[in-house]
Amino acid sequence: MKLSSRFSYQVEPIRPYSFRLTVKKPAGWPLFTPFEIFENDMLWTALRLNDEPTGVKLRSLGDTNRSLLKVDVFTRRRASPALRRIVKERLNDLLGVNDDLSSFYAFARNDPILGHVIEHRYGMHDTFSYSLFARATLAILLQMTGIKRSNEMMNCVITNYGEMAEFDGQRIRIWPTYNRISKLTPAQLAKTCKVGYRAKLLVNLARVMAKNRGPTFSDLQSLTREEAKRALMELPGIGDYSADIVNRPGGFPIDVWSAAVFGKLFFGKEPENSREAVEEVKREGIRRWGEWSWMAFFYVVQDLENLSRKLNTTLRLE
């Protein structure tokens, strides 16, 4: 899909704001799609805004303490002033430009684990998925497996069922919509991308959302963290762990791989059985970090190599 119309704007994020750490996460987390391109401190990515494929080119015109972003937006048709305003507001929210890190940093400086990571990852803002279905799909594909296998499944689903956006000389594939996945059978999806039991969960989730039977991000924002989590857990395939992945600010998403990492951080040794240790590790993280549990999880996972050196241990994603 060719996106030939362009408009541009500049935005000053709340500082500190590290462009590189925010849009190109050290742990390999993409901004909006795994197929985006980061070269010469510029990022080309694509997403759906107002239900339309949209290309985005980002670059920094400042530094961490004097932040200024240049944003180029590419659409199929010329965007009206009203649509431009909506797109800018939505993109700014997704990029975390209005998030103030000062309260989290004040808390983290006094923590024996977090103090190391905020120093090393200073100015890294959390970003957010543009699509509840994309976020929920990611959460389901992360269930009960390692990061490498999750990435393989995710890339296959996007490659086979997502749209291709063409703009500014780049071609970026976007997450598939729930309407696209809802038309598949679980057997088709399982065979194509070898996602196992997750195929049924993804197709059922897509069909529920295609019938407008699930919450939207706007719905979740009007709820408390606990209410939002309960609403998410009513969706097919979304349990406690997946709800914490989707409901970003409200949870501490511990599964098999993260139980091994955080169990070692909390208790000095890796659990003998990570699957059985999930609940204990989760409780300990929430006890230590409370309202900052998600941000703590986010920062630690992005800084395992540095944290391993600081604490004289070995922490790694599997």
N, C-alpha and C positions, 0 to 999 in steps of 0.2 A: 504494500500500500504506500503510494508516494505522497509525502507530506511536503508540499511545495510552497505553502504560505508561511511567513515568518513574522514574529514580533519579538522585541527584546526589552528587557528592563534590568535595572540594578537594584540590589537590596543589601542593606547593612544588617547582618545578623547581630544578635546580642552577643557580646564578647565575654570570654574568649570563644572563638570559633575557628577551629582548624579545618580548612577545606579538605585537605588530603585525608585526614583521619576520619572525617565525617562522610565523605562520598565514596571512599575506597577503604572499607573497613579492614584492619590488619588481619583479622581471622578469615577473610575471604568473603564476608557477607556482602552481597551486592546491594546497591541502592534500591533499584526497582526491578531489575531482571538480571539473571546471571550472564546474559549475552551483551551487556553494555561494554563500552570501550573506554579505557582510561589511558590517555597518551599526552605527554608534555603538559601535565597538570591541567588537562581538560577532560571532561567526562561527557560522553554521548550516551544517552539512555532513552528509554521509551516506556510509555504507560498509557492507560486509558483514563482520560479526564472528560467528564460530562458524556461518558459512554462513547467517546471518540478516541481512536489512536492518536497519540500526541508524542512528538519527538522533543527531546530537551538536550541542549548543550550547555554545560556549566563550566565556568572558569573563575578563578579567584583573581581579584585586582588588588588585594591587600595581603595581610598576613594574619596570624592568629589573634593578635591584639589590636589590629586595625582592619577588621574584616569588611570586605566588600565583594559581593558576588555579581558576576555578569551572567544573565540567564537569557538564552535564545530559545524560543518556543516555536515548534513547527507543527502546522495543522494542514488538513486537506483543503480547507476553504479559509478565506480571510475571516479572522475573528472580529466580531463586533466589539466596541468598547466595553459593553457589559460582560461579554464572555471573557475578554482579556482580564478584567478585574477579578472574575470568579477563578480563572485559571491561576493568576498570580497569587491570590489568597490561598488556594489549595496547595500550590507548589511550596509556598513559604511554610505552610504548616507541615507538609511532608518532609521538608528539609530541616526542620527543627530550628529555623532562624530566630524564632521568638521565644525559645526555651532558655531560661536563666539557670545556669549550672551552679550558681554561687551557694545555694543552700545545700546541695548535694556535696559540693567540694568541702564546705565547712564541716559537714558530718564525716566525710571520708578521711580528712586529714588526721583525725584522731583514731582511726581504725588501723590495726597492725597489718592488715592485708590491703585495704583500699588505698591507704596512704601511698603505697608504692605505685599503684596503677594510675592514679590521677596525676601524679607527677610525670609519668612517662607518656600518658595519653592525654595530656592537657589540651583542652579545647575540642575534644571529640564529642560531638552531639549525636544523640540517638535520632534516627530517622524512622519513618513509618511507612508501611505498605499503603498503596493507594486503593487496594481492593480487599475487602473482607474475604472474598472467595480465594484470592491468591494467598493471603496470609493463612487461611485455614488449610488450603492445599499443602502449603509448606509444613504446617504443623503436623498434618497427617503423614507426610512423607518422612518426617523426622522421627516418627514413633518407632521405638524398639529396634533401632539399628544405628550404625556408626555414621559419622558425617560424610565419609567418602561414598557410601552406598546411597545415602539420602540425596547427595548431589547428583549421582548418576540417574536416579529415578526422576528427580526434578528436571534435569536437563532434557531427558527423554520426553516427558510430558509437554514441556514448553516447545521443544523442537517439532513434535508431531501435531500439536493441537493449537499452538499460539500463532498470532498474526506476525507478519514481518513488516516493520516500519522502515521506509527508505527516506532519508533526509540528510542534507549537508554532506553528501558523499558517503554516508554510512548506512548499514543495514542492521537493524536491531530487532531481535525477536521478543515479543511481549507475552506475558502470561496468558494462557487461554481463559476465556470467559466461562461462567457457569452454564450459559446457554449451549456452548460448544460441547462441553463435557457431558451435559445432561442427555445428549442425543446418542451417546455411546452405551454399549452394554458393558458390565463389569468384565466379562470375558474378553472383549476387544481390548480394553485398557490394560488388563493384566497380561495379555499376550504381547502387546506392542511394547510395553515399558517394564514388564516384569516387576510389578509393584505388589504382587501377592494379594493378601487380604485387603490391602488398602484400596484396591480398585473398586470394590463394592462400596466402601465408605465414601470415596470421592464422587462416584456417580450418584449415589443417594443424596449426598450433600448438594451437588449441583442441581438435582431435580427439585429438592426442597427450596433452594434459593431461586430457581427459575419460576417457581410458583409464588414467590414473595412470601414465603412462610418463615423466613429467618430474620433476625435483626440486621440492621445496617450499622455502619460505624457511627452514624448520627444518633441512632437509637442507643448505642452503648455509651456514648458520651453523656447522655442525660441520666445515666444510672450510676449508682455507687459501684465500687470495684466488685463487691460481693454480688450485687444484683447482675452486673454485666457478666460475671463468670457463670452464674446460674443460667443466664439466657444463652450463653454460648454452649454450655454443656447439654442443652436440649437439641443441638444440631447433631446429625449423624457423624460419627467418627471423632467427636470432640469430647474428650474426657478431661480430667484434671490437668494433666501435663499440656495437652494441646490448647486448652483454654488459657493457660498462662502464657503460651507463645502468642496467641492471637490478641489477648487482652493485655498488651505490652506493659502499661504502667502498673498493673495490679498484681503481678505474680512473680513467683520464683520458679522457673520451669526446669524441674529436675527430672531427668530420665536416666537410662542406663549409663550413657557416656558422661553426662554431667555429674552424676553421682560419684563416679570415680574421681573426677577432678576436684570437686568441692569436698568430697569426703576426705581426701588427702589434705586439703587446705585446713579443714576444720579439726580433724582428729589426728593428723600427723602420719597417717598411712592410708593407702588405698583400700577400700572395703574388699573383703574376700569375695563377696557376692554383691555386685553393684545393683543388680535388680532388687534384691532384698533390702538394700540400704537406702532406696529412694526416699521413703517417708522420713526416715531419721535425718537424712541430709537436708531435706526440704524444711523440716521443723527447725533445725539448727540455723539455717540461713535466714529464715524469717525472724527467729529469736534475735539474731545478731543485728540484722539490718532493717527489720521492720518495713516502714514505708519506702525505704530505699532499696528494697530487695531486687527489683528489676534492674535498676541502674547499676547496682553492685554486680549482678550477674553479667550484664552487658559489658561493663568495663573489664571484669576479670577475664572473660572469654576472649576479649580482644588483646590481652596482654600476657598470655601464658608463658611465652619465652622469657620475657623480662622478669616476670614474677618468679619463675623457676630459678633464675640467677640470684635474685634478691633474697629468696628464702632457702637457697641451697637445696633444691629438690627438683623433681622432674614432673612437669604438668603438661599434658598434651591432649589434643583432640584425636579421637580415633574414628 
